[in-house]
Amino acid sequence: MNINKQDIDALNTLVTISIDKTDYMPTVEKALTDYKKKASVPGFRKGFVPMSLIKKQYEKPIIIDEVNKLLQDTLNKFIVEEKLDILGNPIPKANEDFSWENDSFSFDFEVGLAPKFEVNLDAKSDVKLYKIVVDDEFINEELQHIQKQYGKLVTEAAVSETGRVIGTFEFEYKGEKKENTATIELEQIKGEANQNKFIGKKVGDVIELKTKDLFVDDHLLMHALQLDHDDAHGFDVEVKFTVTEISNYELAELNQELFDKLFGEGKVESVDALKAEIKTTAERDFSGQAEQKFLNDTTDFLLKNTHFDLPSEFLKRWLQITSDKEVTFEQASEDYNKSEKGLRYQLIESQIAKENNLVVTMDDLRTFTKNLLGIQYAQYGSDLINDEFLDGVANRVLENQDEVKRVSEQVMTSKLIALYKEKMNYNTKEVTYKAFIEESYK
């Protein structure tokens, strides 16, 4: 048996495996002997069937099977020994002269190679790591949200500045007249001029509005009118809104009964303590959001500033061949174009992990899972939640391989964020949550 590698370019190589009769026949003959012992053929006692009949019926299929096994084992071993960093899997190259009637065979495989490149983490960047400040405005808004949530709705005769109104929108969308019933909190309406169109209105009144800049967020408009996501941004038509129901919130009192509902009996005993709980929870949640934004922006920066080629044509053919359904090369190319960005970042992330010895151990998985469980169980305030209990639950969670994969990805993400914070050239910016949202989604 002989194996050769011919480099076509830096990203594509051709591996040729030549297999001779002496490579596969010992295994084939052993298999034929085993068949002879077991074969049941009319007119012959078991074990006494002539080898000529056995060969006539079984030799060619066995040769094909054994050659394919030998071929796959040889190719895999060669890739490992030569330390070929491949993308996808080798693609067999068609050979018009090939015939299983021959004694010797030659097989060609196209192989796509991963590119060689460097990742410069300390390059100058415009990436920001936000520190989100929990200010009094946010805390007071959360207090009001809690009071609304645990309060009750009361019917009102007219829409007030803090009111809630239900009504039906009438408008034209995609050439058709549409009607959609929606519930609107007046604070969701953008601008004093728009809000004034609602204030004072009664059931049965019709309000004429323009959808552009009607809501503080286009996604609210999307839900109110049931628009397609892409249509909601910049959607600018005239609509009529017929008021059908008006109400307002009777806010829950900030008293011990409410505190106990929120945190358990006696855990919080004052408004100041409630504000402190809101601040602590928000800071933890905001830290996660800020880190996710930092990771997303760093990913975009690395993709933009880490340059390398890919064996694109090979990968398109590989996607076509391995597709679950029959697809054309053009369809495979379209799928490749959609996934190329993700592939590039996988390669960049893998390179970063390799260069910085980032690995995920079982201890990492166990610690991460325990911490996550601790946060989740803490909200129940149970005295039973101790280290031994969390160890047991974490071990049961990590018996599930899907959970192991999911947690592994989260742990690696945490390690990458920590590395980026240490080595990236970024700016730190302190902002309120409102300012963070405005900057993140502008």
Phi, psi and omega per residue, in radians:
M1 nan 2.474 -3.112
N2 -2.349 2.489 3.117
I3 -2.367 2.289 -3.108
N4 -2.268 2.645 3.080
K5 -2.166 2.223 3.119
Q6 -2.089 1.939 -3.136
D7 -1.295 2.144 3.104
I8 -1.458 -0.783 3.003
D9 -2.743 -2.939 -3.054
A10 -1.154 -0.330 -3.042
L11 -2.063 -0.067 -3.102
N12 -2.379 2.354 3.087
T13 -2.422 2.765 3.137
L14 -2.054 2.116 3.116
V15 -1.842 2.183 -3.140
T16 -1.981 2.196 3.120
I17 -2.034 2.114 3.114
S18 -1.858 2.187 -3.096
I19 -2.061 2.212 -3.122
D20 -1.756 2.837 -3.129
K21 -0.976 -0.620 -3.120
T22 -1.186 -0.317 -3.123
D23 -1.353 -0.566 -3.021
Y24 -2.001 -0.349 -3.022
M25 -1.143 -0.641 3.096
P26 -0.987 -0.717 3.132
T27 -1.232 -0.685 3.128
V28 -1.102 -0.783 -3.117
E29 -1.123 -0.669 3.092
K30 -1.102 -0.739 3.133
A31 -1.122 -0.708 3.120
L32 -1.114 -0.682 3.107
T33 -1.103 -0.708 3.104
D34 -1.143 -0.699 3.087
Y35 -1.069 -0.717 -3.107
K36 -1.061 -0.656 -3.114
K37 -1.199 -0.544 -2.999
K38 -1.804 -0.295 -2.976
A39 -1.157 2.433 3.050
S40 -2.009 1.923 -3.122
V41 -2.155 2.242 -3.141
P42 -0.928 2.311 3.110
G43 1.681 -0.110 -3.129
F44 -2.298 2.480 3.030
R45 -1.252 2.618 3.133
K46 -1.020 2.245 -3.127
G47 1.612 -0.138 -3.111
F48 -2.045 0.329 3.088
V49 -1.260 2.311 3.136
P50 -1.008 2.427 -3.141
M51 -1.044 -0.540 -3.139
S52 -1.058 -0.690 3.104
L53 -1.207 -0.703 3.111
I54 -1.060 -0.794 -3.131
K55 -1.120 -0.732 -3.111
K56 -1.033 -0.663 -3.071
Q57 -1.548 -0.608 -2.936
Y58 -2.049 -0.310 -2.965
E59 -1.080 -0.833 -3.068
K60 -1.106 -0.834 3.094
P61 -1.037 -0.647 3.134
I62 -1.176 -0.731 3.101
I63 -1.018 -0.829 -3.132
I64 -1.034 -0.783 -3.112
D65 -1.133 -0.808 -3.097
E66 -1.192 -0.662 3.116
V67 -1.140 -0.732 3.130
N68 -1.125 -0.690 3.081
K69 -1.107 -0.820 -3.138
L70 -1.080 -0.708 -3.142
L71 -1.083 -0.842 -3.108
Q72 -1.141 -0.766 3.128
D73 -1.098 -0.744 -3.120
T74 -1.141 -0.765 -3.133
L75 -1.117 -0.805 3.132
N76 -1.071 -0.760 3.137
K77 -1.115 -0.691 3.138
F78 -1.122 -0.743 3.137
I79 -1.064 -0.722 3.140
V80 -1.202 -0.839 -3.084
E81 -1.139 -0.650 3.139
E82 -1.463 -0.048 -3.140
K83 0.937 0.812 3.102
L84 -1.395 2.124 3.104
D85 -1.578 1.662 -2.970
I86 -1.720 2.752 3.011
L87 -1.988 2.386 -3.067
G88 1.167 -2.616 3.084
N89 -2.235 2.698 3.102
P90 -0.973 2.485 3.135
I91 -1.889 2.125 3.089
P92 -1.089 2.374 3.135
K93 -1.676 2.319 -3.098
A94 -1.095 2.435 3.097
N95 -2.282 1.852 -3.057
E96 -1.124 -0.431 -3.096
D97 -1.569 0.015 -3.063
F98 -1.224 2.481 3.077
S99 -2.653 2.339 3.081
W100 -1.278 -0.095 3.091
E101 -1.345 -0.272 3.106
N102 -1.316 2.885 3.082
D103 -1.601 -0.514 -3.135
S104 -2.030 2.593 -3.065
F105 -2.334 2.613 3.072
S106 -2.270 2.263 -3.100
F107 -2.168 2.313 3.090
D108 -1.899 2.408 3.098
F109 -2.229 2.222 3.017
E110 -1.449 2.337 -3.094
V111 -2.225 2.225 3.061
G112 -1.643 2.275 -3.065
L113 -1.833 2.536 3.060
A114 -1.225 2.484 -3.103
P115 -1.295 2.732 3.008
K116 -1.670 2.289 -3.136
F117 -2.789 2.923 3.095
E118 -2.027 2.550 3.080
V119 -1.936 2.109 -3.111
N120 -1.770 1.649 -3.087
L121 -1.274 -0.472 -3.068
D122 -1.671 0.281 3.071
A123 -1.159 2.641 3.133
K124 -1.103 2.350 -3.102
S125 -2.475 2.918 3.060
D126 -1.822 0.316 3.136
V127 -1.209 2.424 3.121
K128 -2.055 2.482 2.960
L129 -1.879 1.903 -3.070
Y130 -1.436 2.424 2.925
K131 -1.918 1.940 -3.042
I132 -1.570 2.094 -3.125
V133 -1.541 2.281 3.075
V134 -1.535 1.743 -3.064
D135 -1.620 3.029 -3.110
D136 -1.080 -0.629 -3.141
E137 -1.035 -0.785 3.134
F138 -1.131 -0.798 -3.114
I139 -1.051 -0.762 3.139
N140 -1.139 -0.646 3.082
E141 -1.129 -0.677 3.101
E142 -1.175 -0.672 3.070
L143 -1.028 -0.784 -3.137
Q144 -1.155 -0.651 3.104
H145 -1.080 -0.746 3.114
I146 -1.109 -0.759 3.141
Q147 -1.110 -0.649 3.076
K148 -1.166 -0.801 -3.075
Q149 -1.050 -0.681 -3.099
Y150 -1.761 0.081 3.067
G151 -1.571 -2.713 3.112
K152 -2.495 2.713 3.125
L153 -1.559 2.383 3.073
V154 -2.162 2.474 -3.132
T155 -1.250 2.444 3.105
E156 -2.204 2.733 -3.107
A157 -1.367 -0.531 -3.093
A158 -2.443 2.711 -3.122
V159 -1.244 2.277 3.109
S160 -1.919 3.042 -3.084
E161 -1.082 -0.495 -3.135
T162 -1.877 0.294 -2.982
G163 -1.382 3.067 3.121
R164 -2.301 2.273 -3.047
V165 -2.292 2.424 3.053
I166 -1.964 2.403 -3.138
G167 -2.881 -3.123 -3.099
T168 -2.028 2.200 3.041
F169 -1.497 2.402 2.991
E170 -2.122 2.248 -3.070
F171 -2.858 3.026 3.107
E172 -1.905 2.314 -3.084
Y173 -2.512 2.134 -3.137
K174 0.953 0.740 3.064
G175 1.375 0.093 -3.138
E176 -2.182 2.630 3.055
K177 -1.400 2.300 -3.076
K178 -2.161 2.651 2.985
E179 -2.296 2.395 3.117
N180 -2.591 2.275 3.124
T181 -1.526 2.359 -3.088
A182 -2.487 2.674 3.032
T183 -1.860 2.256 -3.046
I184 -2.194 2.231 2.917
E185 -1.503 2.317 -3.045
L186 -1.072 -0.487 3.122
E187 -1.187 -0.251 3.090
Q188 -1.392 -0.281 -3.134
I189 -1.394 2.340 -3.024
K190 -1.557 2.205 3.006
G191 1.512 2.535 -3.118
E192 -1.106 -0.641 -3.112
A193 -1.085 -0.765 3.113
N194 -1.197 -0.728 3.140
Q195 -1.077 -0.676 -3.132
N196 -1.086 -0.416 3.115
K197 -1.225 -0.392 3.140
F198 -1.621 -0.700 -3.016
I199 -1.039 2.261 3.120
G200 1.595 -0.218 -3.126
K201 -1.239 2.661 -3.109
K202 -2.091 2.950 3.125
V203 -0.995 2.284 -3.123
G204 1.720 -0.327 3.113
D205 -1.197 2.585 3.124
V206 -1.981 2.257 -3.118
I207 -1.965 2.244 3.070
E208 -1.665 2.249 -3.014
L209 -2.392 2.793 2.948
K210 -1.928 2.363 -3.026
T211 -1.282 -0.438 -3.115
K212 -1.150 2.180 -3.127
D213 1.039 0.542 3.116
L214 -1.387 -0.691 -3.132
F215 -1.905 2.778 3.124
V216 -1.204 -0.300 -3.140
D217 -2.504 2.302 -3.130
D218 -1.061 -0.419 3.123
H219 -1.199 -0.514 3.047
L220 -1.149 -0.687 3.071
L221 -1.111 -0.726 3.138
M222 -0.997 -0.785 -3.120
H223 -1.279 -0.672 -3.097
A224 -1.124 -0.659 -3.105
L225 -1.805 -0.066 -3.097
Q226 1.014 0.937 3.124
L227 -1.616 2.769 2.928
D228 -1.152 2.581 -3.027
H229 -0.949 -0.869 -3.068
D230 -1.161 -0.470 -3.129
D231 -1.330 -0.425 -3.032
A232 -1.174 -0.575 -3.115
H233 -1.321 2.016 3.132
G234 1.416 0.171 -3.140
F235 -1.110 2.161 -2.994
D236 -2.370 1.602 3.070
V237 -2.425 2.902 3.040
E238 -1.586 2.397 -3.133
V239 -2.289 2.774 2.996
K240 -1.990 2.393 -3.142
F241 -2.135 2.002 3.133
T242 -1.694 2.094 -3.096
V243 -1.287 2.234 3.134
T244 -2.063 -0.361 -3.117
E245 -2.745 2.419 -3.127
I246 -2.259 2.357 3.105
S247 -2.623 3.020 3.067
N248 -2.589 2.869 -3.093
Y249 -1.580 2.307 2.904
E250 -1.666 1.822 -2.968
L251 -1.152 2.481 3.061
A252 -1.190 2.552 3.090
E253 -1.293 2.501 3.075
L254 -1.472 1.431 -3.103
N255 -2.260 -3.134 -3.056
Q256 -1.091 -0.588 3.110
E257 -1.046 -0.752 3.125
L258 -1.203 -0.730 3.139
F259 -1.030 -0.719 -3.128
D260 -1.191 -0.607 3.076
K261 -1.098 -0.665 -3.057
L262 -1.358 -0.714 -2.937
F263 -2.212 -0.021 -3.063
G264 1.707 2.765 -3.006
E265 -1.092 2.176 3.031
G266 1.316 0.026 -3.107
K267 -1.278 -0.619 3.107
V268 -2.244 2.313 -3.013
E269 -2.240 0.166 3.123
S270 -2.736 2.870 3.089
V271 -1.115 -0.687 3.119
D272 -1.076 -0.708 3.105
A273 -1.161 -0.641 3.082
L274 -1.104 -0.753 3.106
K275 -1.077 -0.685 3.127
A276 -1.118 -0.691 3.101
E277 -1.122 -0.761 3.112
I278 -1.040 -0.775 -3.115
K279 -1.102 -0.786 -3.125
T280 -1.095 -0.822 -3.135
T281 -1.109 -0.764 -3.123
A282 -1.122 -0.722 -3.142
E283 -1.067 -0.706 3.108
R284 -1.145 -0.807 -3.137
D285 -1.146 -0.723 -3.110
F286 -1.167 -0.616 3.109
S287 -1.064 -0.727 3.105
G288 -1.128 -0.719 3.119
Q289 -1.151 -0.716 -3.142
A290 -1.144 -0.684 3.129
E291 -1.197 -0.652 3.094
Q292 -1.125 -0.726 3.081
K293 -1.092 -0.743 3.106
F294 -1.061 -0.764 3.126
L295 -1.124 -0.782 -3.140
N296 -1.064 -0.785 -3.116
D297 -1.193 -0.643 3.093
T298 -1.151 -0.717 3.091
T299 -1.028 -0.814 3.121
D300 -1.069 -0.721 3.139
F301 -1.099 -0.795 -3.119
L302 -1.151 -0.684 3.099
L303 -1.105 -0.684 -3.104
K304 -1.268 -0.552 -2.982
N305 -1.942 0.054 3.060
T306 -1.939 1.920 -2.980
H307 -1.843 2.264 3.031
F308 -2.844 2.729 3.094
D309 -1.608 2.801 3.071
L310 -2.191 2.681 3.048
P311 -1.322 1.196 -2.949
S312 -1.025 -0.838 -3.090
E313 -1.093 -0.694 3.088
F314 -1.078 -0.824 -3.088
L315 -1.137 -0.598 3.091
K316 -1.141 -0.754 3.114
R317 -1.136 -0.701 3.136
W318 -1.088 -0.741 3.087
L319 -1.089 -0.673 3.126
Q320 -1.124 -0.764 -3.076
I321 -1.227 -0.666 -3.034
T322 -1.606 0.039 -3.134
S323 -1.116 2.531 3.120
D324 -1.149 -0.440 3.116
K325 -2.170 2.877 -3.132
E326 -1.258 2.124 3.140
V327 -2.271 2.693 3.082
T328 -1.420 2.911 3.099
F329 -1.100 -0.620 3.129
E330 -1.122 -0.711 3.116
Q331 -1.173 -0.704 3.093
A332 -1.117 -0.644 3.114
S333 -1.122 -0.687 3.116
E334 -1.133 -0.736 3.095
D335 -1.100 -0.708 3.130
Y336 -1.092 -0.781 -3.121
N337 -1.058 -0.602 3.122
K338 -1.239 -0.547 -3.047
S339 -1.739 -0.088 -3.033
E340 -1.062 -0.737 -3.122
K341 -1.046 -0.754 3.114
G342 -1.113 -0.711 3.108
L343 -1.095 -0.758 3.139
R344 -1.043 -0.758 -3.123
Y345 -1.231 -0.592 3.062
Q346 -1.000 -0.748 3.132
L347 -1.166 -0.734 3.125
I348 -1.111 -0.809 -3.138
E349 -1.081 -0.731 3.127
S350 -1.090 -0.711 3.120
Q351 -1.129 -0.747 3.135
I352 -1.099 -0.786 -3.136
A353 -1.082 -0.718 -3.130
K354 -1.168 -0.784 -3.097
E355 -1.191 -0.464 -3.060
N356 -1.967 0.249 3.077
N357 0.931 0.764 3.095
L358 -1.509 1.957 3.114
V359 -2.295 2.688 3.116
V360 -1.898 2.073 -3.135
T361 -1.759 2.918 3.081
M362 -1.109 -0.594 3.073
D363 -1.093 -0.681 3.080
D364 -1.057 -0.805 -3.116
L365 -1.092 -0.749 -3.105
R366 -1.162 -0.787 -3.134
T367 -1.103 -0.789 -3.137
F368 -1.075 -0.796 -3.118
T369 -1.119 -0.739 3.120
K370 -1.075 -0.772 3.140
N371 -1.078 -0.755 3.140
L372 -1.116 -0.768 3.120
L373 -1.121 -0.665 3.132
G374 -1.058 -0.725 3.116
I375 -1.152 -0.731 -3.105
Q376 -1.174 -0.754 -3.105
Y377 -1.302 -0.432 -3.083
A378 -1.047 -0.534 -3.101
Q379 -1.180 -0.322 3.106
Y380 -1.509 -0.267 3.071
G381 1.131 0.504 -3.102
S382 -1.431 2.425 3.099
D383 -1.332 -0.184 -3.124
L384 -1.379 -0.198 -3.064
I385 -1.426 1.680 3.101
N386 -2.184 -3.141 -3.057
D387 -1.076 -0.710 -3.135
E388 -1.124 -0.737 3.119
F389 -1.082 -0.815 -3.121
L390 -1.130 -0.626 3.072
D391 -1.030 -0.786 -3.117
G392 -1.123 -0.777 3.140
V393 -1.153 -0.742 -3.140
A394 -1.059 -0.741 3.132
N395 -1.101 -0.682 3.121
R396 -1.187 -0.694 3.102
V397 -1.053 -0.747 -3.046
L398 -1.420 0.047 2.972
E399 -1.336 -0.331 3.132
N400 -1.539 2.062 -3.066
Q401 -1.136 -0.542 3.072
D402 -1.127 -0.686 3.097
E403 -1.181 -0.683 3.105
V404 -1.033 -0.772 3.121
K405 -1.102 -0.788 -3.109
R406 -1.115 -0.802 -3.129
V407 -1.175 -0.645 3.108
S408 -1.024 -0.734 3.121
E409 -1.124 -0.691 3.132
Q410 -1.178 -0.699 3.128
V411 -1.142 -0.765 3.119
M412 -1.102 -0.675 3.083
T413 -1.045 -0.757 3.116
S414 -1.086 -0.720 3.131
K415 -1.147 -0.682 3.116
L416 -1.143 -0.762 3.119
I417 -1.047 -0.772 3.124
A418 -1.071 -0.709 3.125
L419 -1.156 -0.757 3.135
Y420 -1.092 -0.689 3.100
K421 -1.090 -0.609 -3.106
E422 -1.345 -0.677 -2.947
K423 -1.963 -0.340 -3.103
M424 -1.278 2.634 3.052
N425 -1.677 1.582 -3.039
Y426 -2.262 2.992 3.094
N427 -1.912 2.546 3.056
T428 -1.791 2.338 -3.110
K429 -2.344 2.257 3.126
E430 -1.656 2.204 -3.088
V431 -2.500 2.808 2.943
T432 -1.343 2.912 -3.134
Y433 -1.126 -0.677 3.131
K434 -1.079 -0.752 3.124
A435 -1.174 -0.630 3.113
F436 -1.085 -0.781 3.124
I437 -1.088 -0.762 -3.127
E438 -1.079 -0.731 -3.126
E439 -1.300 -0.574 -3.067
S440 -1.304 -0.536 -3.023
Y441 -2.098 0.391 3.123
K442 -1.336 nan nan
